């Protein structure tokens, strides 16, 4: 993130254009929030390219709310869903096909106009923020995979956000069937790797996970270009990322405990109410107890949103005051508009903080204006943002401090917010704080984030990487731990990450730390001014601090701020602190006797490698636009014993079809895609029956269209093909994938 992926892709396309190798137009699919940015970057870096923009309304003004609503819907694929052909959209697409060169569109548009886009030949298809297709059964995923081009590129800073199924979905777009069907991938690859990450995993499971991850990494590495900031941005300032575990106030604690003991919580635990209800309620209490009862704002407007009710807000007040004194500019992210309203009122009441705000209600035309104003105006101290609006595709390098007020289940969401400031163009060292309440559901969410990051690291970085979790650590959400005395649950799980935050100024002149702990120079602390130091020490609200130092991209922060932070946490009720990167990057080598377990682990891993090798052979013959079998939808690799009511052809059908497309069919017929021969009515009457017989006598509509479409270059040819098809075949049935199945007519 922030490494110039957009410019790299534009440079590549410009090179193709300059070399006269851009035979067909290029399709760029991007989130609605960065659609105009893509158009501007194309015009900036290579003006000769003609760039057209298509959004869900076809023409007119871009309706961001509509685009986002469709993108967020995550609707499963339904071939039978009626689609309205928008004439304006059809004109735009046809113009790009005729005149070139680039069509920039949204994920919502791909869903709506997928039937049109899938029939066009594209030189390249580029998916920006390609993790949008991480759900393999989603409508947007299927629509993208049906695009007619073998040249595909995904841009993403977070290819794995939650699990390895997401990696499969993204990779299957790039190289269909290369990792096999999703069913086989989960059985042979995902499950062994996941099991090997639990604390109760056997030595065999640990070794099997390591070898399986290694096999997967070897298979995807040739197609994965991964860039770290330490590799390409050596002049980028350093970064420190820490997690502050804040104490609950007495009101928060009582409200939290009251809900855990309530009938509503009982219904959640019994399964009578969705767990999301309980999770949402507890997260609101962690942020501010007034969020739980909306009537508080009406009944007690004077005390609504009061900072003394929230432990996080007490810490926030200390941080903002300290950073203003040091001249730092801050980004403050929250997931919800309701919490942002409370923070807005809180900052306004402080009186001495100049700030801006941007959320989903901010008009599109004003968003870039606000961003530029914040970056260019030194007197603006703070930018209030929702994670969704401000955490994607926005450059906010004017800030060098970031606060993530509430954590997300998806670790990449927090990472995206962090990267708004720590990116190319940043001139100062950056510090990021994630605020979490100790002992609550937020600490459980944090542990879930770490486990997801473990899966990503094991496949993309080091197959030997290991972070251990007990099952109850991940699922025991509805409990309340103590923020006093014994330390946080994170301290128990990740002892090596703890940061010493209780050093006092009464210590000898210099106190250093090892193993990632904060370095504190007490003599220099006093030089800052005892009055300021003592004032910071009296601030309450922090339960613990966890320092985040990411291995390859080491962090640092100014010594002055380190000294002030040490004083701040020494007397503020801070319980413990941990290095976040020591958790994410920590390695615990298994103690198993490898000589005893090597043979069995190798056998299991070899089975996984064999599945990948077979998939590689199959993938070479998969036709363009074929969707791989996921267990619910798709044709590529679909088992022949699956009932026809659930979809497309068998795997034998696919392989036979592919052989024909590659010119390898026994009949020696020419491949339509490669030969581009001219066919007329009599040719179609002969070729269609042969095609259907070779593929088991039952052929989906899409397969027939894909096979003969290159021969239908004129209206006359298309009409003759339809006439021939109607003469020799009939539609026998529709599968649940909603593709028509054609069989030969009798006689």
C-alpha positions in Angstrom: 0.0 0.0 0.0 1.3 3.4 -1.0 4.0 1.9 -3.2 2.8 3.1 -6.6 0.8 0.1 -7.9 -1.4 2.4 -9.9 1.5 4.1 -11.7 3.2 0.7 -12.3 0.2 -0.7 -14.1 -0.3 2.5 -16.1 3.4 2.4 -17.1 3.0 -1.2 -18.3 -0.2 -0.4 -20.3 1.5 2.7 -21.8 4.5 0.6 -22.9 2.1 -1.8 -24.7 0.4 1.1 -26.3 3.6 2.7 -27.4 4.8 -0.6 -28.8 1.6 -1.0 -30.7 0.8 -4.3 -28.9 -2.5 -3.1 -27.4 -4.8 -5.0 -29.8 -7.9 -4.8 -27.6 -9.1 -2.4 -24.9 -8.0 -2.7 -21.2 -10.6 -3.1 -18.5 -9.8 -1.6 -15.1 -12.1 -2.4 -12.2 -11.7 -0.3 -9.1 -13.7 0.7 -6.0 -16.0 3.7 -6.6 -14.0 5.9 -4.3 -10.9 5.8 -6.5 -12.5 5.6 -9.9 -11.8 9.3 -10.8 -8.3 8.9 -9.4 -7.6 6.2 -12.0 -8.9 8.4 -14.8 -6.7 11.3 -13.6 -3.6 9.1 -13.3 -4.0 7.8 -16.8 -4.3 11.3 -18.2 -1.3 12.4 -16.1 1.1 9.6 -17.0 0.1 8.7 -20.6 -2.2 11.3 -22.2 -2.4 9.5 -25.6 -4.7 6.8 -24.0 -8.4 7.3 -24.4 -10.0 6.6 -21.1 -13.8 6.1 -20.5 -15.6 5.7 -17.2 -18.5 3.4 -16.6 -20.5 3.2 -13.3 -23.7 1.5 -12.2 -26.1 4.1 -13.6 -24.5 3.9 -17.0 -24.1 7.6 -17.5 -24.6 10.8 -15.6 -23.2 11.6 -12.2 -21.4 8.9 -10.2 -23.7 7.9 -7.3 -21.2 6.9 -4.6 -23.9 5.6 -2.2 -25.4 3.4 -4.9 -22.0 2.0 -5.9 -21.0 1.3 -2.3 -24.3 -0.3 -1.5 -23.9 -2.8 -4.4 -20.3 -3.5 -3.6 -21.0 -4.2 0.0 -24.0 -6.4 -0.7 -21.8 -9.5 -1.2 -24.6 -11.2 -3.0 -24.1 -14.8 -4.0 -24.1 -15.6 -7.7 -27.5 -16.2 -9.4 -27.5 -16.8 -13.1 -31.3 -16.5 -13.3 -31.4 -13.0 -11.9 -32.8 -10.6 -14.5 -30.4 -7.9 -15.8 -31.5 -4.7 -17.4 -29.5 -3.7 -20.4 -28.7 0.0 -20.0 -28.4 1.6 -23.4 -26.1 4.3 -22.2 -23.8 1.7 -20.7 -23.9 -0.4 -23.9 -22.9 2.7 -25.9 -19.9 3.4 -23.6 -18.7 -0.2 -23.8 -19.1 -0.3 -27.6 -17.3 3.0 -28.0 -14.3 1.7 -26.0 -14.2 -1.5 -28.0 -14.2 0.4 -31.3 -12.0 3.3 -30.4 -10.0 2.1 -27.4 -8.2 2.2 -25.1 -9.2 2.0 -21.4 -12.5 1.3 -19.7 -12.4 2.2 -16.0 -15.4 0.8 -14.1 -16.6 -0.2 -10.6 -17.2 -3.6 -9.1 -20.9 -2.8 -8.9 -20.9 -2.2 -12.7 -19.2 -5.5 -13.4 -22.1 -7.2 -11.6 -24.8 -5.2 -13.4 -23.2 -5.3 -16.9 -21.4 -8.6 -16.6 -23.3 -10.1 -19.5 -22.1 -7.4 -21.8 -18.5 -7.2 -20.5 -18.1 -10.9 -20.6 -18.7 -11.0 -24.4 -16.0 -8.5 -25.2 -12.4 -9.4 -25.8 -10.0 -7.5 -23.5 -6.3 -7.2 -23.8 -6.0 -7.0 -20.0 -8.3 -7.0 -17.0 -7.0 -5.2 -13.9 -8.7 -5.4 -10.5 -7.6 -2.7 -8.2 -8.1 -3.6 -4.5 -8.7 -7.1 -5.9 -9.6 -8.5 -2.5 -13.1 -7.4 -3.4 -13.5 -10.8 -5.0 -12.3 -12.7 -2.0 -15.7 -14.5 -1.6 -15.5 -17.3 -4.3 -19.3 -17.6 -4.5 -20.1 -13.9 -4.7 -21.8 -12.5 -7.8 -19.0 -10.0 -8.3 -16.4 -12.8 -8.2 -18.1 -14.9 -10.8 -18.7 -11.9 -13.0 -15.0 -11.0 -12.9 -13.9 -14.5 -13.6 -16.1 -14.7 -16.7 -14.3 -11.8 -18.4 -12.8 -12.8 -21.7 -9.1 -12.3 -21.4 -6.2 -14.6 -20.4 -4.2 -11.6 -19.2 -5.3 -10.7 -15.7 -3.8 -8.5 -12.9 -4.8 -8.1 -9.3 -3.6 -5.1 -7.3 -3.9 -5.6 -3.5 -1.9 -4.9 -0.4 -3.9 -7.5 1.5 -4.4 -10.7 -0.6 -5.2 -12.7 2.5 -7.6 -10.9 5.0 -9.3 -13.7 6.8 -8.5 -17.1 5.5 -6.8 -19.0 2.7 -10.0 -19.4 0.8 -9.7 -15.8 -0.1 -6.2 -16.4 -1.5 -7.7 -19.2 -3.6 -10.4 -16.9 -4.9 -8.0 -14.2 -6.0 -5.5 -16.6 -7.5 -8.2 -18.5 -9.4 -9.0 -15.2 -11.1 -5.4 -14.8 -12.2 -4.9 -18.4 -13.3 -8.1 -20.4 -13.3 -7.8 -24.0 -11.9 -4.1 -23.5 -11.1 -4.8 -24.3 -7.4 -7.5 -26.9 -8.3 -11.1 -26.7 -7.2 -12.0 -25.0 -4.0 -13.2 -28.3 -2.5 -9.8 -29.9 -3.1 -7.9 -26.8 -2.0 -9.6 -26.7 1.3 -9.2 -30.4 2.0 -5.5 -30.7 1.0 -4.1 -27.2 1.7 -6.2 -24.9 3.9 -7.2 -27.2 6.6 -3.7 -28.7 7.3 -2.2 -25.2 7.5 -4.9 -23.9 9.7 -4.8 -26.8 12.2 -1.0 -26.5 12.5 -1.4 -23.0 13.9 -3.3 -24.0 17.1 -1.6 -24.4 20.4 -3.0 -27.9 20.8 -1.6 -29.0 17.4 0.5 -32.2 17.5 4.1 -32.1 16.3 2.9 -34.0 13.2 0.3 -31.3 12.4 2.9 -28.6 13.0 5.3 -30.1 10.5 2.6 -31.0 8.0 1.4 -27.4 8.1 4.9 -26.1 7.5 5.5 -28.4 4.5 2.1 -27.8 3.0 2.6 -24.1 3.3 5.9 -24.4 1.6 4.3 -26.4 -1.3 1.7 -23.7 -1.7 4.2 -20.9 -1.6 6.3 -22.5 -4.3 3.3 -22.8 -6.5 2.0 -19.2 -6.2 5.4 -17.4 -6.0 6.0 -17.2 -9.8 2.7 -15.3 -10.1 3.0 -13.1 -7.0 5.0 -9.9 -7.1 5.3 -8.7 -3.6 6.8 -5.4 -2.7 7.6 -4.2 0.8 8.3 -0.6 1.7 11.7 -1.5 3.0 12.6 -2.9 -0.5 11.4 0.0 -2.7 11.2 3.0 -0.3 14.5 3.1 1.5 14.0 6.8 2.2 10.6 6.3 3.8 10.6 7.5 7.4 10.3 4.8 10.1 7.1 3.7 11.8 6.1 2.5 15.3 2.8 0.8 15.8 1.5 0.2 19.3 -1.7 -1.1 20.9 -2.9 0.7 24.0 -5.1 -1.5 26.2 -7.3 1.0 28.0 -9.1 0.4 31.3 -12.9 0.4 31.5 -14.4 3.2 33.5 -16.6 2.1 36.4 -19.7 2.9 34.3 -18.4 0.9 31.4 -17.6 -2.0 33.6 -21.0 -2.1 35.2 -22.8 -1.7 31.9 -20.6 -4.5 30.4 -21.2 -6.8 33.3 -25.0 -6.0 33.3 -25.3 -7.0 29.7 -23.3 -10.2 30.1 -25.8 -11.2 32.9 -28.9 -10.1 30.9 -31.6 -12.2 29.2 -30.5 -10.8 25.9 -27.0 -12.3 26.4 -28.6 -15.6 27.5 -30.6 -15.8 24.2 -27.3 -15.2 22.3 -25.6 -18.0 24.1 -28.5 -20.3 23.5 -28.6 -19.5 19.8 -32.0 -17.9 19.9 -30.5 -14.5 18.9 -27.7 -13.9 16.4 -24.3 -13.5 18.0 -23.7 -10.3 16.1 -26.3 -8.6 18.4 -24.2 -9.4 21.4 -20.9 -8.5 19.7 -22.2 -5.2 18.5 -23.6 -4.3 22.0 -20.3 -5.1 23.7 -18.2 -3.2 21.2 -20.4 -0.1 21.7 -19.9 -0.3 25.5 -16.1 -0.5 24.9 -16.2 2.7 22.8 -18.7 4.7 24.9 -21.6 3.5 27.0 -23.9 6.2 25.7 -23.9 4.4 22.3 -25.9 1.5 23.8 -28.9 3.7 24.7 -29.8 6.3 22.0 -32.3 8.0 24.2 -29.5 9.3 26.5 -28.9 12.1 24.0 -32.5 13.3 24.4 -32.8 12.7 28.2 -29.4 14.0 29.2 -28.0 16.1 26.3 -25.5 17.8 28.6 -23.8 14.6 29.7 -24.2 12.7 26.4 -20.8 11.6 25.1 -19.0 12.8 28.2 -15.3 11.8 28.0 -15.2 10.7 31.7 -17.6 7.8 30.8 -15.1 6.2 28.4 -11.6 5.0 29.2 -10.5 5.3 25.6 -11.5 9.0 25.5 -9.5 9.8 28.6 -6.4 8.3 26.9 -7.3 10.1 23.7 -7.4 13.4 25.5 -3.9 12.9 26.8 -2.5 11.9 23.4 -4.1 14.8 21.5 -2.8 17.3 24.0 0.7 15.9 24.0 0.9 15.7 20.2 -0.4 19.2 19.7 2.3 20.5 22.1 4.9 18.6 20.0 3.5 19.9 16.7 2.2 16.6 15.3 -0.8 16.2 13.0 -3.1 13.3 13.7 -5.6 11.0 11.9 -8.4 9.6 14.1 -10.3 6.7 12.7 -13.5 5.2 13.9 -15.7 2.6 12.3 -19.1 4.2 13.0 -20.5 7.6 12.3 -22.2 7.5 15.8 -18.9 7.2 17.5 -17.4 9.9 15.3 -20.2 12.2 16.3 -19.2 11.8 20.0 -15.5 12.4 19.1 -16.5 15.4 17.1 -18.3 16.9 20.1 -15.4 15.9 22.4 -12.7 17.6 20.2 -14.9 20.7 19.8 -15.2 21.0 23.6 -11.5 20.8 24.0 -11.3 24.2 22.3 -7.6 24.2 21.3 -7.7 21.5 18.6 -8.2 22.6 15.0 -9.8 19.7 13.1 -11.6 18.5 10.0 -14.1 15.7 9.5 -14.9 13.3 6.6 -17.4 10.5 6.7 -19.9 8.8 4.3 -22.1 11.9 4.4 -19.4 14.1 3.1 -20.1 15.0 -0.6 -17.7 13.4 -3.1 -16.7 16.7 -4.6 -15.5 18.0 -1.2 -13.5 14.9 -0.1 -10.3 15.7 -2.0 -10.6 19.3 -1.1 -10.6 18.3 2.6 -7.7 16.0 2.1 -5.6 18.7 0.4 -6.6 21.2 3.0 -5.4 19.0 5.8 -2.1 18.1 4.1 -1.3 21.7 3.2 -2.4 23.6 6.4 0.0 23.3 9.3 -2.5 24.8 11.8 -4.9 21.8 11.4 -4.1 19.3 14.2 -6.6 16.5 13.6 -8.6 14.8 10.9 -11.7 12.8 12.0 -12.4 9.9 9.6 -14.6 6.8 9.3 -12.5 3.8 8.5 -14.5 3.1 5.3 -14.2 6.5 3.8 -10.8 7.6 5.0 -9.1 4.2 5.0 -9.0 3.4 1.3 -7.2 5.1 -1.6 -6.6 8.4 0.3 -3.2 10.1 0.7 -2.9 11.8 4.1 0.9 12.1 4.4 0.4 15.5 6.1 -0.2 13.5 9.3 2.5 11.6 11.2 0.3 10.3 14.0 -2.6 7.8 13.6 -5.2 6.6 16.1 -7.4 3.7 15.3 -10.2 4.1 17.9 -11.9 0.7 17.5 -10.4 -2.5 16.0 -12.0 -4.4 13.1 -12.4 -8.2 12.7 -10.5 -7.9 9.5 -6.9 -6.9 10.2 -6.5 -5.4 6.7 -9.1 -2.7 7.5 -6.8 -1.4 10.3 -3.8 -1.7 8.1 -5.4 0.2 5.3 -6.2 3.0 7.7 -2.6 3.0 8.9 -1.2 3.2 5.4 -3.0 6.6 4.7 -0.1 8.3 6.5 2.8 5.9 6.3 3.4 5.9 2.5 5.5 7.5 -0.2 5.6 11.2 0.3 5.8 11.0 4.1 8.7 13.0 5.5 8.4 12.3 9.2 8.5 9.3 11.5 5.0 7.9 12.0 3.4 6.5 15.2 0.2 4.5 15.1 -1.9 3.7 18.2 -4.8 1.2 18.3 -7.0 1.8 21.3 -8.6 -1.3 22.8 -10.2 -2.0 26.2 -8.4 -4.6 28.3 -10.2 -7.9 29.1 -13.2 -7.2 26.7 -14.4 -8.4 23.4 -11.9 -6.0 21.7 -9.0 -8.0 23.1 -10.6 -11.1 21.6 -10.9 -9.4 18.3 -7.3 -8.4 18.4 -6.3 -12.1 19.0 -8.4 -13.0 16.0 -6.5 -10.4 13.9 -3.2 -11.9 14.9 -4.3 -15.4 13.9 -5.4 -14.2 10.5 -2.1 -12.5 10.1 -0.4 -15.7 11.0 -2.1 -17.5 8.1 -1.0 -14.7 5.7 2.6 -14.8 7.0 2.9 -18.6 6.8 2.0 -18.7 3.1 3.3 -15.4 1.7 6.5 -15.0 3.8 7.8 -17.9 5.9 6.2 -21.3 6.0 8.0 -22.0 9.2 6.2 -19.1 10.9 4.2 -20.2 13.9 1.9 -18.3 16.3 0.0 -20.5 18.7 -3.6 -20.1 19.8 -6.0 -22.2 21.9 -9.4 -22.6 20.4 -11.0 -20.9 23.3 -8.8 -17.9 22.8 -10.6 -17.4 19.5 -14.2 -18.2 20.4 -14.7 -17.3 24.0 -15.9 -13.8 23.1 -18.6 -13.2 25.8 -16.5 -12.9 28.9 -15.0 -10.0 30.8 -11.4 -10.3 32.0 -9.7 -8.1 34.6 -7.7 -5.1 33.8 -6.1 -5.1 37.2 -3.2 -6.9 38.8 -2.6 -10.1 36.8 -2.2 -8.3 33.4 -4.1 -8.6 30.2 -4.9 -11.8 28.3 -2.6 -10.6 25.6 0.2 -10.4 28.1 -0.4 -14.1 29.0 -0.4 -15.2 25.4 2.5 -13.1 24.2 4.8 -12.5 27.0 7.8 -11.6 24.8 5.9 -8.6 23.4 5.4 -6.8 26.6 6.7 -3.2 26.9 8.0 -1.8 30.2 5.8 1.2 30.8 6.0 1.6 34.6 9.5 3.1 34.9 9.4 6.2 37.1 11.6 9.3 37.1 13.0 8.4 40.5 15.2 5.7 38.8 18.9 6.2 38.2 19.9 8.6 35.4 19.6 6.1 32.5 17.3 3.1 32.2 17.6 1.0 29.0 15.5 -1.9 27.9 15.9 -5.0 25.8 13.7 -7.3 23.8 11.7 -4.6 22.2 11.0 -2.6 25.4 10.9 1.1 25.4 14.2 3.0 26.0 13.8 5.7 28.6 16.3 8.3 29.6 15.1 9.7 32.9 17.7 12.5 33.0 16.4 13.8 29.7 12.8 13.3 30.9 13.4 15.8 33.7 15.0 18.2 31.2 11.6 18.4 29.4 10.2 20.2 32.4 9.0 18.5 35.6 5.6 20.4 35.5 4.7 18.9 32.1 6.1 15.5 33.0 4.1 15.3 36.2 0.9 16.5 34.5 1.2 13.7 32.0 1.8 11.2 34.8 -1.5 12.0 36.5 -3.6 11.0 33.4 -5.7 7.9 34.0 -7.3 5.4 31.8 -4.6 3.1 30.2 -4.5 -0.5 31.2 -1.6 -1.6 29.0 0.5 -0.8 26.0 1.6 -3.1 23.2 4.4 -2.0 20.9 4.2 -2.9 17.2 7.6 -3.3 15.5 7.2 -5.1 12.1 10.4 -7.0 11.4 11.3 -5.9 7.8 10.0 -2.4 8.3 11.5 -1.4 11.6 9.9 1.5 13.5 11.3 4.3 15.5 10.0 7.4 17.1 11.6 10.6 18.4 13.4 10.3 21.7 11.5 13.3 23.1 8.2 11.6 22.5 9.5 8.3 24.0 10.4 10.2 27.2 7.0 11.9 27.4 5.1 8.6 26.7 7.0 6.8 29.4 6.0 9.5 31.9 2.4 9.5 30.6 2.0 5.7 31.1 3.9 5.5 34.3 1.2 7.1 36.5 -1.9 6.7 34.3 -3.0 3.2 35.3 -1.2 1.5 32.5 -1.1 -2.2 33.3 1.1 -3.7 30.6 2.5 -3.1 27.1 3.4 -5.4 24.2 5.2 -5.3 20.9 2.6 -6.0 18.3 5.2 -7.2 15.8 6.7 -9.5 18.4 3.3 -11.2 18.4 2.7 -11.2 14.6 6.3 -12.1 13.8 7.1 -14.3 16.8 8.5 -17.7 16.0 8.0 -20.7 18.3 9.8 -23.7 16.9 8.1 -27.1 17.5 9.9 -29.4 19.8 9.0 -32.6 17.9 11.5 -35.2 16.9 11.6 -34.5 13.2 13.3 -37.9 12.5 10.2 -39.7 13.8 7.6 -37.5 12.2 9.3 -36.5 8.9 8.1 -39.4 6.8 4.4 -38.9 7.7 4.5 -35.1 7.3 6.2 -35.5 4.0 3.6 -37.9 2.8 0.7 -35.6 3.6 2.5 -32.6 2.1 3.3 -34.6 -1.0 -0.3 -35.4 -1.5 -1.1 -31.7 -1.4 1.8 -31.0 -3.9 0.4 -33.7 -6.2 -3.0 -32.0 -6.1 -1.4 -28.8 -7.2 0.6 -30.4 -10.0 -2.5 -32.0 -11.4 -4.3 -28.7 -11.1 -1.5 -27.1 -13.1 -2.0 -29.6 -15.9 -5.7 -29.0 -16.0 -5.3 -25.3 -15.8 -3.4 -25.3 -19.1 -6.5 -26.4 -20.9 -9.1 -24.3 -19.2 -10.8 -21.9 -21.7 -10.9 -18.2 -21.0 -13.9 -17.2 -18.9 -14.5 -20.6 -17.3 -15.3 -20.4 -13.6 -13.7 -23.0 -11.4 -15.9 -25.3 -9.2 -16.3 -23.9 -5.7 -18.6 -26.6 -4.4 -21.6 -24.4 -5.2 -20.9 -22.8 -8.6 -18.5 -23.1 -11.5 -17.7 -25.5 -14.3 -14.0 -26.0 -14.3 -13.1 -29.2 -12.4 -16.7 -29.9 -11.5 -17.0 -33.6 -10.4 -19.0 -35.8 -12.8 -21.0 -37.3 -10.0 -22.5 -34.0 -8.9 -26.2 -33.9 -9.8 -26.8 -31.9 -12.9 -29.3 -29.8 -11.1 -26.4 -28.1 -9.4 -24.6 -26.7 -12.4 -22.4 -27.2 -15.4 -20.6 -30.1 -17.1 -18.3 -32.8 -15.7 -14.5 -32.5 -15.5 -14.2 -35.0 -18.4 -16.4 -32.6 -20.4 -14.2 -29.7 -19.6 -11.0 -31.5 -20.5 -12.4 -32.7 -23.8 -13.7 -29.2 -24.5 -10.3 -27.8 -23.7 -8.5 -30.2 -26.0 -10.7 -29.1 -28.8 -10.0 -25.4 -28.0 -6.2 -26.1 -28.1 -6.5 -27.9 -31.5 -5.9 -31.3 -29.8 -9.3 -32.9 -30.5 -9.2 -36.4 -32.1 -11.2 -35.1 -35.1 -8.4 -32.7 -35.9 -10.9 -29.8 -36.2 -9.5 -26.4 -36.0 -9.8 -24.5 -32.7 -12.1 -21.5 -33.3 -10.1 -19.3 -30.9 -6.8 -20.0 -32.5 -7.7 -20.5 -36.1 -10.4 -17.8 -36.4 -11.7 -19.6 -39.5 -14.7 -18.3 -41.5 -17.7 -20.5 -41.1 -21.1 -20.3 -42.8 -24.4 -22.1 -42.3 -23.3 -25.5 -43.7 -20.2 -25.4 -41.6 -22.2 -24.7 -38.5 -24.7 -27.5 -39.3 -21.7 -29.9 -39.4 -19.6 -28.5 -36.5 -22.3 -28.1 -33.8 -23.4 -31.8 -33.7 -19.7 -32.9 -33.6 -19.0 -30.5 -30.8 -22.0 -31.7 -28.7 -21.2 -35.4 -29.3 -17.6 -34.9 -28.3 -18.7 -33.5 -25.0 -21.0 -36.1 -23.8 -24.1 -35.0 -25.6 -25.0 -32.2 -23.1 -23.4 -28.7 -23.5 -24.1 -25.5 -21.5 -25.1 -22.4 -23.5 -21.9 -20.6 -22.4 -19.7 -23.3 -23.7 -21.3 -23.3 -27.1 -21.2 -19.5 -27.3 -17.5 -19.4 -26.2 -16.6 -22.0 -28.7 -18.3 -20.5 -31.8 -18.3 -16.8 -30.9 -14.9 -16.1 -32.7 -16.5 -17.3 -35.9 -19.5 -15.0 -35.7 -17.9 -11.7 -36.7 -20.8 -10.4 -38.7 -24.6 -10.3 -38.2 -25.1 -12.7 -41.0 -22.7 -15.3 -39.4 -24.5 -14.9 -36.1 -27.9 -15.4 -37.6 -26.6 -18.5 -39.5 -25.1 -19.9 -36.3 -28.5 -19.4 -34.4 -30.3 -21.1 -37.3 -28.0 -24.0 -37.4 -28.1 -24.4 -33.6 -31.9 -24.4 -33.7 -32.0 -27.0 -36.4 -29.7 -29.6 -34.8 -30.1 -29.0 -31.1 -32.6 -28.1 -28.4 -32.4 -26.8 -24.9 -33.1 -29.7 -22.6 -32.9 -28.2 -19.1 -31.4 -25.5 -16.9 -29.1 -26.3 -14.0 -29.1 -24.4 -10.7 -26.2 -22.4 -12.1 -28.8 -21.2 -14.5 -27.0 -22.2 -17.7 -29.1 -23.8 -20.4 -28.1 -27.3 -21.3 -28.2 -28.2 -25.1 -28.7 -31.7 -26.5 -29.0 -32.9 -30.1 -32.4 -33.3 -31.7 -33.6 -36.8 -32.5 -33.2 -38.0 -36.0 
